[in-house]
């Protein structure tokens, strides 16, 4: 904590006084209290950490359960100072009594009240969701920012994202997936964008890094996403994923692989139409290879004609059986995983595999072919992406 109340009920912020000797004098004369629980707190002044308030041992306040690291304290202080430099009037650790929550920073911009949560440690998903929903209930726009040190970059176009990391995911005004992070050590704002999951953890992604000295507020709340990745990146990663799945082929513990075996399908020989990227793929935690394979096995492989209702029913049946898992994205308020399924069907139409008889009915045009060996498989993949690559990329914009 960087803000408390005095015995007289006045607010006291550690941003106003930086001199440690002066703070020690004040500490000897004054008592400080938590604005939320009103329990007495301790003003800690040391050589290793910046001055801060802390609850006493065995305090009952919920705030006391989240011990702030030096990284966190420095981070929210730098974000606070950055907002001031932009001409805004931010409030450090404001307490919103109606929802009993205190974000790191609150500020108003263009008539909108924002709450910044700079989250450096993992908290339960239920708590993240509850806090987010509470903000929305009182018309506060939450901005959850990850710790930059927690970003796991795996190359120029790949990131490893945990289930907790995905909770920070939202959409920019340009309808692009984005995940904001801040590093107080390098003083940089990091925007992970164009996120397309390959597996449960690995994703294709782009990274935009901006020095806070030149960053504008738009860089945080309305970022312009960097150039879209190259389709070859996706092609390479999805081929790798199919080969990794092959190494597990025959495992008695993997239900998906057992179903492939039942249908006489080999993972590495799955056609290029299975494992296609779609814009709303982040809504589905189950990898594209898996949920698209289920649609193929359940419907596309053996039915010449089918309706959109049948497609939805087939997908939701797999969800109910827990073969497919939907992601919870609390910052994206239109979470409908069927949007990804619909985009996939539309892509099959655009790549000439299906014909749309009308907006609700489809029939197979060119059957999805299964090759008998790796050589023919690679040739088919190469021809498919050469012919339809531009269409696939256009579908992601």
VEXFI-551070 format. One line per 5 residues: their letters; for each residue y negated, z negated, x of N, C-alpha, C. Coordinates in steps of 0.001 Angstrom, whole numbers, plus 500000, padded with zeros to 6 digits. Each point is the difference from the previous one (the first is absolute). Last residue first. Layout:
N
a) Y Z X Y Z X Y Z X ~ ... $
//
This chain:
397
xxxxx) 510615 540500 491649 498544 499838 500071 499450 499416 498709 ~ 504650 501358 500913 499670 498652 500464 498505 499726 500012 ~ 502004 504255 498870 500397 499036 498976 499634 498566 500383 ~ 499443 503591 503034 498984 500086 498960 500269 498970 498899 ~ 503198 500523 503399 498811 499325 500493 498879 499995 498956 $
xxxxx) 503954 502359 498990 500300 498569 500104 498764 499222 500444 ~ 499744 504691 499932 500059 499471 498636 500236 498492 500016 ~ 500152 502378 504068 498626 499913 499501 499952 499412 498589 ~ 504308 500786 501962 499232 498959 500678 498594 499824 499457 ~ 503904 503122 498889 499311 499148 499029 499128 498920 500630 $
xxxxx) 502516 503414 502531 499616 500683 498767 499114 499138 499097 ~ 501805 498299 504063 499139 501138 500336 499471 500670 498732 ~ 503154 496534 499590 498673 499481 500340 499048 501112 500425 ~ 504494 501178 498930 499378 499342 498844 498574 499558 500327 ~ 502742 501827 503427 499547 501032 499063 499255 499390 498818 $
xxxxx) 501981 497055 503117 498932 500760 500639 499426 501033 499044 ~ 503771 497573 498587 498814 499144 500051 498810 500759 500581 ~ 504180 502157 500050 499493 499901 498642 498726 499146 499948 ~ 502284 500352 504083 499419 501299 499648 499371 499945 498610 ~ 502415 496250 501476 498735 500113 500708 499291 501315 499683 $
xxxxx) 504343 499364 498218 499058 499043 499423 498628 500120 500642 ~ 503634 502447 501731 499472 500627 498778 498972 499088 499316 ~ 502121 498215 503760 499291 501214 500401 499357 500665 498782 ~ 502848 496171 499426 498661 499687 500462 499197 501249 500361 ~ 503910 500389 496243 499919 499493 501371 498535 499860 500416 $
xxxxx) 501369 501383 495562 501277 499463 500470 499970 499478 501429 ~ 496085 500221 495756 500596 500771 501084 501247 499291 500549 ~ 497399 500114 495035 500520 499104 501028 500696 500841 501061 ~ 495922 501054 496032 501212 500350 500747 500362 498932 501032 ~ 497312 500717 495013 499861 499291 501264 501320 500115 500756 $
xxxxx) 498291 503754 496347 500787 498775 500202 499741 499384 501383 ~ 496559 502900 497051 500825 500203 501191 500772 498715 500265 ~ 498071 499888 495841 499769 501396 500341 500876 500383 501192 ~ 500110 496047 495825 500233 500341 501400 499792 501489 500216 ~ 497327 497238 496169 501332 500538 500248 500110 500430 501457 $
xxxxx) 496830 496617 496270 500202 500745 501239 501404 500590 500040 ~ 495787 497383 496683 501366 500513 500101 500135 500923 501215 ~ 495881 497912 498264 500985 498929 499825 501438 500467 500216 ~ 495897 502722 500092 499601 498807 500756 501068 498907 499977 ~ 501887 504859 499479 498740 499481 499473 499700 498711 500751 $
xxxxx) 503115 502744 501848 500013 500728 498729 498757 499630 499213 ~ 500885 499867 505329 499465 499175 498921 499940 500845 498732 ~ 503327 500326 504438 499044 500724 499162 499539 499054 498901 ~ 502167 499198 505308 500016 499817 498552 498993 500928 499345 ~ 500570 500327 504591 501338 499484 499680 500152 499813 498495 $
xxxxx) 496001 501540 502689 500880 500971 499340 501415 499495 499714 ~ 495898 497730 501744 500835 500577 501063 501133 500848 499416 ~ 496941 497745 497155 499155 500787 500891 500782 500642 501145 ~ 502208 497050 496982 499551 501198 499262 499212 500916 500934 ~ 501304 495885 501634 501183 500849 499886 499686 501276 499219 $
xxxxx) 496687 496714 500282 500161 500649 501297 501227 500909 500006 ~ 499154 497339 496225 498990 501066 500080 500121 500765 501319 ~ 502689 496224 499451 500468 501076 499117 499026 501181 500050 ~ 498713 496145 502315 501174 500598 500638 500527 501171 499178 ~ 496521 497363 498256 499504 500844 501095 501155 500709 500702 $
xxxxx) 501082 496841 496702 499412 501198 499387 499477 500960 501067 ~ 501568 495820 501425 501121 500813 499505 499479 501308 499404 ~ 496868 496783 501330 500634 500608 501172 501144 500921 499592 ~ 497888 497488 496669 499051 501000 500493 500589 500725 501206 ~ 502137 496257 498009 500393 501286 499430 499035 501116 500409 $
xxxxx) 499307 495344 501040 500834 500721 500958 500442 501359 499482 ~ 495712 496917 499053 501030 500632 499184 500819 500885 500923 ~ 495508 496559 500191 501332 500111 500616 501028 500539 498997 ~ 494848 499203 500411 500686 500993 499168 501410 500244 500529 ~ 496648 497129 502081 500204 499485 498646 500651 501001 499056 $
xxxxx) 499637 498383 505335 500015 501291 499316 500418 499728 498558 ~ 499860 496461 503022 498657 500572 500109 499902 501399 499395 ~ 504174 497425 500213 499024 499327 499136 498591 500580 500044 ~ 505103 501707 500752 498748 500239 500713 498853 499424 499169 ~ 505722 500057 500461 498896 499341 499309 498746 500180 500851 $
xxxxx) 504701 503190 499699 499092 499122 500738 498967 499374 499070 ~ 505255 501600 498909 498595 500365 499851 499137 499021 500800 ~ 505412 501800 500419 499070 498870 499909 498562 500491 499968 ~ 505474 501689 498940 498663 500408 500427 499052 498829 499767 ~ 504376 499322 498999 500267 500999 501038 498685 500502 500588 $
xxxxx) 500753 496810 496258 499533 499554 501313 500445 500913 501146 ~ 500388 500415 495056 501220 499638 500726 499701 499517 501421 ~ 496484 501522 497249 500614 498875 499292 501275 499519 500678 ~ 497885 503879 501673 499139 498829 500230 500621 498758 499359 ~ 502052 504115 499205 500240 499576 501381 499148 498770 500352 $
xxxxx) 499274 501963 495875 501352 499445 499992 500354 499487 501389 ~ 496021 502383 499406 499877 498606 499552 501362 499310 499914 ~ 499867 504643 501118 499354 499200 501036 499963 498524 499615 ~ 501671 503089 496843 500889 499955 501158 499432 499098 501089 ~ 497339 500918 496218 501124 499128 499650 500945 499825 501187 $
xxxxx) 496449 503078 500393 499511 498619 499999 501127 499015 499732 ~ 501057 504522 499670 499676 499682 501389 499540 498544 500105 ~ 500735 501781 495739 501274 499763 500698 499771 499610 501457 ~ 496247 501248 497424 500546 498735 499505 501315 499660 500714 ~ 497999 504150 500694 499307 498978 500774 500488 498617 499593 $
xxxxx) 503487 503935 499209 498636 499673 499587 499396 498957 500937 ~ 503915 504125 500762 499782 498577 499711 498527 499774 499683 ~ 504292 503895 501553 498740 499762 499288 499871 498505 499714 ~ 503619 501450 502578 499199 501210 500157 498628 499831 499365 ~ 503529 496288 502238 499371 500442 498746 499103 501202 500270 $
xxxxx) 502505 497525 503449 500977 500442 499000 499385 500433 498669 ~ 497543 498423 504027 501156 500700 500538 500879 500623 498917 ~ 495996 497237 499233 499706 501359 500459 501231 500784 500418 ~ 500353 495283 498413 499442 500970 499047 499952 501436 500542 ~ 501736 495925 502307 500090 499626 498585 499634 501122 499050 $
xxxxx) 499756 500457 504837 501381 499700 499612 500131 499756 498500 ~ 495631 500734 501803 500842 501181 500218 501425 499751 499501 ~ 496974 496450 499981 499623 500980 498970 500861 501255 500110 ~ 500569 496787 503333 500520 499501 498730 499661 500957 498860 ~ 498199 500864 504246 501442 500284 499967 500612 499540 498683 $
xxxxx) 495537 498916 500853 500115 501422 499669 501461 500445 499983 ~ 498976 495580 501296 499725 500177 498572 500045 501466 499574 ~ 500864 498995 504656 500937 499318 499096 499687 500296 498542 ~ 497221 501694 503515 501332 500590 500127 500951 499428 498955 ~ 495651 498143 500461 500033 501250 499241 501374 500655 500056 $
xxxxx) 499649 494613 500606 499615 501243 500701 500166 501237 499130 ~ 498850 495130 497941 501199 500724 500419 499597 501327 500649 ~ 496653 497406 497993 500426 499426 501281 501235 500709 500552 ~ 495893 501797 496759 501449 499776 499991 500423 499484 501372 ~ 495514 501199 499111 500317 499167 498837 501485 499641 499943 $
xxxxx) 497997 503008 503300 499917 498575 500317 500309 499074 498821 ~ 499856 504917 499500 501221 499438 500579 499885 498518 500351 ~ 496846 503532 497975 500202 498630 499511 501296 499366 500497 ~ 498690 504532 501308 498832 499127 500156 500269 498549 499624 ~ 503986 503055 501913 499138 500098 498817 498914 498928 500102 $
xxxxx) 504188 502741 503202 498891 499044 499866 499201 500254 498722 ~ 505462 500919 500874 498687 500642 500015 498896 498952 499835 ~ 505127 499897 500092 499202 499404 501071 498650 500663 500120 ~ 503660 502850 498006 500173 498547 499884 499334 499353 501207 ~ 500077 504639 499682 499381 499603 498729 500153 498508 499737 $
xxxxx) 502063 502255 503750 498589 499667 500218 499276 499589 498724 ~ 505363 499109 500381 499088 501157 500060 498549 499573 500175 ~ 504391 497369 501940 499221 500016 498757 498951 501095 500100 ~ 503244 498624 503417 500015 501329 499388 499302 500023 498638 ~ 500602 496024 502672 499296 500934 500889 499953 501420 499442 $
xxxxx) 502387 496489 497554 498550 499758 500124 499267 501041 500829 ~ 504361 501147 497112 499798 499403 501317 498495 499845 500215 ~ 503506 500467 495442 498741 500328 500667 499911 499255 501328 ~ 503264 499953 496000 500308 500896 501131 498738 500482 500706 ~ 500426 496636 496429 499539 501335 499608 500222 501033 501107 $
xxxxx) 501181 495469 500711 500647 500335 498728 499648 501416 499560 ~ 497808 498208 503771 501403 500298 500307 500743 500444 498738 ~ 495616 498413 499523 499994 501312 500658 501432 500448 500280 ~ 499505 495701 498401 499774 500983 498929 499941 501412 500577 ~ 500335 496425 503008 501251 500129 499256 499866 501032 498872 $
xxxxx) 496194 498814 502468 500894 500844 500786 501338 500198 499308 ~ 496928 497052 497977 499473 501359 499987 500926 500943 500753 ~ 500906 495350 500040 500331 500633 498726 499529 501450 499948 ~ 501469 496771 504130 498855 500789 499583 500344 500808 498754 ~ 503099 497210 502521 498954 499125 499477 498793 500780 499476 $
xxxxx) 503947 501833 502179 500421 499448 498715 498883 499185 499348 ~ 499606 504325 503425 499879 498544 499949 500342 499485 498613 ~ 499704 504681 501430 501311 499384 499855 499952 498489 499951 ~ 496026 502476 502389 500855 500635 498993 501393 499362 499994 ~ 495983 499256 502841 500522 498925 499150 501002 500519 498978 $
xxxxx) 497684 502871 503012 500700 499053 500873 500590 498838 499217 ~ 497261 503283 497836 501328 500515 500312 500789 499005 500849 ~ 495470 499198 499037 500846 499685 498852 501426 500462 500253 ~ 496801 501182 503118 500276 498564 500103 500914 499566 498871 ~ 498451 504399 499934 500991 499819 501062 500360 498538 500192 $
xxxxx) 496603 501147 496940 501287 500484 499491 501100 499819 501052 ~ 495584 498949 501240 500493 499028 499014 501362 500419 499442 ~ 497712 502946 502901 500476 498829 500745 500612 498970 499039 ~ 497878 503662 498112 501248 500448 500625 500629 498839 500775 ~ 495795 499314 498198 500985 499998 498914 501356 500485 500517 $
xxxxx) 496290 500008 502970 500383 498631 499647 501066 499963 498910 ~ 498172 504202 501387 500689 499364 501123 500522 498623 499606 ~ 497307 502327 496923 501283 500698 500164 500843 499332 501090 ~ 495549 498550 499369 500883 499542 498928 501397 500588 500165 ~ 496779 501499 502990 500223 498568 500223 500968 499444 498958 $
xxxxx) 498428 504441 499660 501086 499878 500983 500325 498530 500292 ~ 496308 501235 497277 501263 499967 499277 501184 499866 500948 ~ 495168 497974 501224 500664 501299 499994 501356 499884 499321 ~ 495726 496752 498672 500984 500237 501062 500563 501424 499910 ~ 495023 498900 498241 501381 499819 499588 500934 500324 501162 $
xxxxx) 494947 498227 500851 500757 501214 499713 501457 499685 499648 ~ 496732 495951 499129 500080 500994 501064 500890 501170 499583 ~ 497091 496923 496525 501275 500038 500704 500016 501137 501018 ~ 495962 496978 498074 500397 501403 500000 501259 500108 500841 ~ 498248 495472 497219 500237 500726 501253 500338 501462 499780 $
xxxxx) 497963 495842 497388 500156 501402 499603 500266 500867 501227 ~ 499637 495232 500379 500310 500087 498570 500174 501435 499490 ~ 499185 498992 504770 500948 499010 499490 500379 500252 498549 ~ 496816 502691 502311 501209 500068 500830 501075 499043 499515 ~ 495639 499989 498096 500854 501062 499461 501288 500145 500802 $
xxxxx) 496514 497133 501431 500809 499386 498944 500964 501021 499399 ~ 498685 500929 504994 499226 499776 498779 500911 499352 498968 ~ 500026 500269 505767 500665 500104 498697 499035 499724 498849 ~ 499328 499726 504935 499564 501234 499340 500588 500152 498587 ~ 500934 496237 502778 498583 500206 500305 499453 501230 499291 $
xxxxx) 504640 498735 499929 499178 499358 498972 498505 500149 500265 ~ 503892 503571 501382 499335 498836 500588 499057 499408 498954 ~ 504484 502853 498782 498542 500054 500078 499457 498713 500618 ~ 504794 503260 498932 499488 498796 500668 498498 500143 500211 ~ 504567 502140 497106 498579 500192 500260 499446 498687 500556 $
xxxxx) 505093 502648 499151 499236 498809 500371 498553 500378 500299 ~ 504773 501834 497044 498902 500320 500897 499199 498734 500247 ~ 505518 501017 498516 498667 499462 499716 498989 500521 501008 ~ 505606 499652 498108 499040 500924 500594 498620 499450 499643 ~ 504108 496536 500168 499180 500924 499216 499269 500977 500902 $
xxxxx) 504192 495735 499607 499304 501033 500766 499277 500994 499098 ~ 502656 496300 498160 498952 499498 500896 499185 501090 500686 ~ 503509 500978 496812 499404 498795 499423 498830 499519 500860 ~ 500700 504976 500788 501039 499020 499695 499310 498773 499411 ~ 497317 503592 500449 501212 500731 500370 501218 499151 499669 $
xxxxx) 494572 500113 498027 501195 499303 500496 501152 500954 500309 ~ 494560 500658 500133 501154 500571 499300 501269 499348 500552 ~ 494151 499712 500158 501272 499296 500196 501091 500615 499136 ~ 494955 500731 501275 501009 501058 499819 501412 499434 500195 ~ 496582 496812 502292 499915 500821 498793 501055 501106 499998 $
xxxxx) 497668 495184 502380 501257 500757 500005 500012 500816 498720 ~ 495913 497643 502942 500449 500462 498687 501273 500811 500205 ~ 496754 496141 502782 501122 500942 500058 500402 500366 498577 ~ 495669 497767 503099 500561 500148 498664 501057 501091 500076 ~ 498005 496619 504099 500206 501319 499400 500593 499892 498594 $
xxxxx) 499056 496838 504073 498899 500211 499047 500070 501397 499379 ~ 503063 497577 503098 499408 501300 500373 498796 500338 499135 ~ 502016 495887 499169 500070 500069 501463 499344 501288 500488 ~ 500665 498983 495307 498808 499379 500583 499982 500045 501527 ~ 502270 503244 496108 500351 499258 501214 498737 499401 500601 $
xxxxx) 502038 502116 494920 498877 499703 500896 500499 499180 501188 ~ 501673 503624 495558 500284 498902 500926 498786 499813 500910 ~ 501905 502832 495069 498985 499600 500976 500450 498825 500869 ~ 502235 504328 497111 500265 498601 500295 499008 499573 501075 ~ 501052 504348 496106 499354 499417 501164 500330 498523 500121 $
xxxxx) 500885 505196 497177 500502 498658 500290 499332 499479 501270 ~ 497540 503540 496766 500921 499944 501136 500435 498557 500224 ~ 496606 502019 496791 501397 499932 499538 501012 500071 501138 ~ 495075 499689 500154 500527 501361 500111 501500 500050 499667 ~ 497614 495895 500100 499379 500804 498941 500506 501438 500019 $
xxxxx) 503397 496521 501991 498582 500249 500213 499446 500808 498832 ~ 504286 496500 499873 499597 501403 500052 498500 500100 500188 ~ 503838 496138 501723 499184 500379 498841 499674 501472 500120 ~ 503159 495618 502456 499795 501423 499732 499162 500208 498736 ~ 501813 495854 502029 498607 500315 500316 499637 501437 499608 $
xxxxx) 504463 498220 499668 499171 499346 498981 498517 500325 500203 ~ 503467 501384 503083 499742 500917 498886 499154 499367 498897 ~ 501545 497445 503767 498925 500928 500372 499629 500907 498825 ~ 503751 497133 499601 498729 499281 499873 498826 500910 500316 ~ 504349 501668 500613 499723 499852 498568 498690 499271 499772 $
xxxxx) 500173 502474 504615 500904 499084 499309 499663 499977 498510 ~ 499286 503959 503903 499353 499140 499010 501043 499135 499298 ~ 498992 503502 504483 501035 499150 499405 499302 498994 499097 ~ 498512 505232 501700 499743 498563 499942 501208 499286 499414 ~ 498098 505164 502253 501031 499183 499373 499639 498522 500086 $
xxxxx) 497823 504012 502100 500072 500268 498563 501043 499133 499293 ~ 498909 499800 504795 498776 500580 499452 500023 500114 498481 ~ 503070 496179 502034 499697 501345 500467 498753 500522 499319 ~ 501803 495880 498658 501174 500515 500700 499789 501423 500512 ~ 497328 495077 498227 499876 501443 500166 501147 500507 500870 $
xxxxx) 498681 495552 497049 501063 500463 500903 499974 501532 500051 ~ 496521 495614 498674 500309 501416 499791 501031 500446 501044 ~ 497915 495617 499886 501259 500132 499259 500381 501446 499699 ~ 495884 498511 502149 501123 499727 500906 501351 500160 499314 ~ 495844 500357 497579 500279 501179 500814 501193 499806 500918 $
xxxxx) 499445 497554 495245 499644 499745 501395 500387 501222 500830 ~ 498799 500709 494785 501030 499522 500910 499419 499648 501360 ~ 497637 500006 494973 499974 500629 501316 501076 499368 500879 ~ 498255 500602 494480 500912 499317 500907 500055 500770 501311 ~ 496627 499555 495647 500243 500840 501173 500882 499192 500949 $
xxxxx) 498453 499859 494322 500551 499436 501233 500163 501055 501096 ~ 496621 499290 495589 500827 501005 500672 500531 499440 501321 ~ 498518 497705 495065 499727 499987 501435 500939 501010 500647 ~ 499741 498441 495186 499212 501161 500430 499511 499898 501449 ~ 503096 497004 497608 498588 499611 499913 499090 501081 500597 $
xxxxx) 504740 500628 499862 499731 499364 498701 498531 499646 499822 ~ 501765 501693 504166 499762 501041 499003 499626 499404 498634 ~ 501227 497041 503468 498721 500656 500291 499673 501046 498935 ~ 504192 497919 499763 498923 499081 499615 498632 500607 500274 ~ 503871 502300 501432 499825 500082 498546 498877 499092 499526 $
xxxxx) 501194 499783 504575 499422 501305 499673 499715 500113 498507 ~ 502253 496175 501567 498605 500002 500446 499299 501289 499601 ~ 504628 499726 499165 499238 499086 499132 498525 499995 500370 ~ 503011 502442 502732 499816 500647 498697 499136 499135 499084 ~ 501238 498188 504160 499132 501161 500220 499670 500658 498658 $
xxxxx) 503174 496589 499950 498661 499457 500209 498986 501119 500204 ~ 504556 501135 499606 499524 499473 498719 498577 499464 500124 ~ 502351 501432 503888 499507 501118 499194 499410 499516 498688 ~ 499993 496762 504306 500926 500499 498972 499367 501119 499174 ~ 498187 499610 504917 500050 499047 498890 500972 500549 498957 $
xxxxx) 498560 500783 505587 500774 500397 498824 499971 498879 498976 ~ 495884 500823 503501 501368 499484 499970 500689 500453 498720 ~ 495456 501142 500944 500631 500171 501314 501438 499515 500047 ~ 495734 501767 496520 501290 499305 500010 500750 500277 501294 ~ 495047 500126 497384 500500 500428 501306 501282 499218 500261 $
xxxxx) 496981 501312 495544 501064 499108 500464 500522 500575 501313 ~ 495343 500625 496645 500804 500407 501158 500997 498905 500338 ~ 497106 501700 495452 500564 498843 500692 500885 500511 501131 ~ 495594 501925 496573 501213 500188 500800 500435 498671 500616 ~ 496739 502232 495770 500300 498815 500796 501342 500194 500693 $
xxxxx) 496082 503627 498128 501405 499592 499991 500189 498791 500911 ~ 495847 502563 499416 500319 499295 498768 501440 499530 499885 ~ 498243 502193 503954 499837 500902 498845 500462 499356 498697 ~ 501331 496900 503510 499526 501321 500426 499999 500921 498790 ~ 500776 494433 501833 499699 500915 498895 499463 501299 500575 $
xxxxx) 503496 495749 501901 498721 500714 500086 499861 500943 498811 ~ 503265 495815 502784 499618 500652 498751 498682 500725 500200 ~ 504436 497807 503169 498615 500453 499843 499810 500588 498603 ~ 504039 497711 501137 499303 499820 501277 498522 500339 499869 ~ 502356 498301 495553 500292 501035 500996 499275 499701 501302 $
xxxxx) 501639 496891 495819 498933 500113 500982 500389 501049 501034 ~ 501250 497927 494577 500348 500748 501207 498784 500135 500907 ~ 500782 498351 495149 500367 499047 501063 500476 500714 501268 ~ 498078 501763 495758 501382 500340 500376 500518 499099 501132 ~ 495644 499378 498135 500730 500439 498814 501447 500388 500295 $
xxxxx) 496772 498728 503464 500565 498880 499258 500868 500443 498832 ~ 498709 502046 504803 499903 500488 498625 500733 499004 499100 ~ 497632 499825 505127 501028 499438 499122 499747 500475 498576 ~ 498889 502024 505305 499483 499571 498684 501149 499464 499142 ~ 499467 501425 505090 500907 499102 499279 499424 499516 498674 $
xxxxx) 496411 502541 502393 501212 499616 500700 500771 498965 499177 ~ 496544 504107 498587 500177 498553 499938 501334 499656 500645 ~ 496142 504395 500384 501331 499461 499743 499999 498477 499934 ~ 496558 504174 499691 499850 498543 499997 501357 499381 499669 ~ 498219 504968 502490 500538 499323 498826 499776 498494 500113 $
xxxxx) 498997 503524 503330 498938 499716 499047 500481 499345 498722 ~ 502463 501170 504127 499854 501162 499110 498915 499779 498950 ~ 501309 496595 503095 499368 501079 500773 499787 501255 499163 ~ 502372 496337 498162 498579 499666 500130 499263 501119 500730 ~ 504630 500330 499716 499392 500253 498690 498507 499685 500016 $
xxxxx) 502497 498965 503856 499916 501456 499827 499328 500350 498675 ~ 501026 495502 500957 498832 500442 500761 499796 501511 499883 ~ 503848 498172 497974 498808 499433 499360 498732 500497 500694 ~ 504121 501016 501957 499811 500806 498787 498745 499552 499253 ~ 501279 497463 503723 499479 501310 500411 499785 500926 498810 $
xxxxx) 501951 495797 499197 498629 499804 500475 499378 501330 500419 ~ 504544 499854 498756 499133 499923 498818 498534 499764 500392 ~ 503176 500260 503548 499981 501209 499191 499060 499918 498824 ~ 500884 496256 502813 499107 500965 500637 499857 501255 499151 ~ 503042 496777 498486 498643 499460 499961 498996 500982 500606 $
xxxxx) 504600 501095 500269 499507 500066 498620 498549 499531 499920 ~ 502214 499592 504115 499865 501428 499683 499386 500165 498612 ~ 501264 495737 501412 498753 500393 500635 499692 501460 499689 ~ 503006 497649 496387 500077 500217 501434 498613 500334 500532 ~ 501398 497025 495504 499397 501229 500522 500086 500055 501514 $
xxxxx) 503048 497714 495969 499288 499646 501221 499476 501285 500641 ~ 501644 498598 495046 499813 501205 500805 499145 499666 501213 ~ 501020 496717 496772 501308 500561 500315 499887 501266 500847 ~ 496302 497452 498116 500520 499384 501217 501335 500589 500417 ~ 497650 501191 495937 499405 500620 501186 500629 499466 501285 $
xxxxx) 501036 498170 495704 500764 501209 500305 499469 500688 501251 ~ 499573 494622 499221 499327 501264 499676 500845 501201 500405 ~ 500881 495202 500831 500658 500626 498847 499424 501366 499654 ~ 500610 497106 504914 499048 500325 498927 500713 500751 498887 ~ 501687 498159 504407 500542 499665 498672 498995 500233 498875 $
xxxxx) 497605 499833 504561 501451 500072 499865 500419 499498 498619 ~ 495122 501979 500286 500728 498932 500666 501497 500170 499750 ~ 496697 504274 500068 500413 498885 499153 500717 498948 500837 ~ 496180 503275 502084 501432 499931 499706 500286 498794 499121 ~ 495786 503547 502270 500382 498833 499209 501498 500064 499714 $
xxxxx) 497213 502084 504438 500469 500263 498643 500318 498688 499300 ~ 498208 502738 505052 499889 498849 499098 500403 500368 498574 ~ 502271 502758 503922 498644 499887 499486 499939 498808 499048 ~ 503545 499845 503994 499785 500667 498711 498556 499845 499576 ~ 501436 498264 504207 500921 501125 499832 499760 500777 498710 $
xxxxx) 497616 495937 501415 499711 501060 500969 500848 501243 499786 ~ 498368 496446 495992 500760 499984 501241 499639 501165 500895 ~ 499168 497152 495037 499200 500686 501012 500740 499893 501323 ~ 500530 499103 494241 500654 500058 501307 499170 500859 500953 ~ 499482 497023 495207 499344 501047 500778 500593 499967 501409 $
xxxxx) 502295 498367 495171 499593 499659 501362 499326 501197 500654 ~ 500448 498221 494537 500565 500855 501042 499401 499618 501351 ~ 500821 497868 494569 499258 500016 501253 500723 500869 501029 ~ 500385 501081 494730 500504 499020 500962 499203 500115 501299 ~ 499595 502846 495998 499031 498922 500211 500535 498864 500864 $
xxxxx) 501779 504544 498552 500673 498773 499555 499117 498764 500118 ~ 498052 504365 501004 501006 500233 498964 500593 498697 499469 ~ 496746 500306 503631 499373 500444 498744 501001 500156 498856 ~ 500361 496498 504229 500491 501321 499585 499361 500398 498677 ~ 497520 496637 503525 501009 500020 498935 500366 501431 499622 $
xxxxx) 497410 496337 504026 500156 501335 499420 501177 500017 499029 ~ 496041 496480 502678 501372 500184 499512 500074 501340 499286 ~ 496486 497940 504126 500274 500586 498687 501489 500023 499677 ~ 497918 498446 504221 499131 499466 498944 500448 500393 498591 ~ 502148 501429 504130 499908 498545 500110 499212 499370 498859 $
xxxxx) 500350 504769 500430 501293 499415 499619 499965 498479 500033 ~ 496289 502460 501597 500068 500035 498534 501286 499347 499520 ~ 499469 500477 504618 499011 499040 499491 500068 499924 498474 ~ 502585 503254 502123 500574 498665 500226 499060 498909 499497 ~ 498524 504490 499936 501019 499764 498974 500629 498617 500146 $
xxxxx) 496988 501436 503282 499273 499731 498748 500984 499720 498872 ~ 501742 501318 504095 499425 498659 500119 499262 499605 498733 ~ 501799 504415 500357 501021 498968 499797 499437 498588 500098 ~ 497647 504695 498323 499970 499081 501129 500948 498819 499764 ~ 499029 503458 496754 501056 500363 500938 500077 499016 501189 $
xxxxx) 498174 500563 494511 499812 499248 501250 501166 500307 500919 ~ 499739 502161 495794 498572 499751 500207 499705 499267 501309 ~ 504397 501066 498186 499371 501216 500533 498535 499759 500333 ~ 502990 496828 497878 500035 499963 501459 499419 501268 500622 ~ 498791 497555 495137 500734 501100 500613 499903 499924 501518 $
xxxxx) 499315 496925 495162 499787 499993 501453 500897 501063 500615 ~ 497708 498113 494877 500912 500872 500741 499647 499951 501481 ~ 499156 495824 496503 499391 501216 500555 501060 500813 500754 ~ 500460 495543 497850 500336 501167 499182 499383 501294 500484 ~ 500018 495388 501957 498935 500196 499003 500256 501211 499096 $
xxxxx) 502830 498944 503653 500124 498904 499038 498969 500130 498887 ~ 501261 504582 502237 499657 498689 500539 500171 498948 498918 ~ 502796 504769 500557 498888 499343 499326 499740 498653 500658 ~ 502051 504897 502149 500377 498782 499272 498783 499490 499237 ~ 502190 504481 503262 498994 499501 499067 500525 498746 499307 $
xx) 502566 502596 503023 498726 500044 500707 498862 499461 499139 ~ 505848 499704 500549 498803 500000 499170 498748 500000 500868 $
//
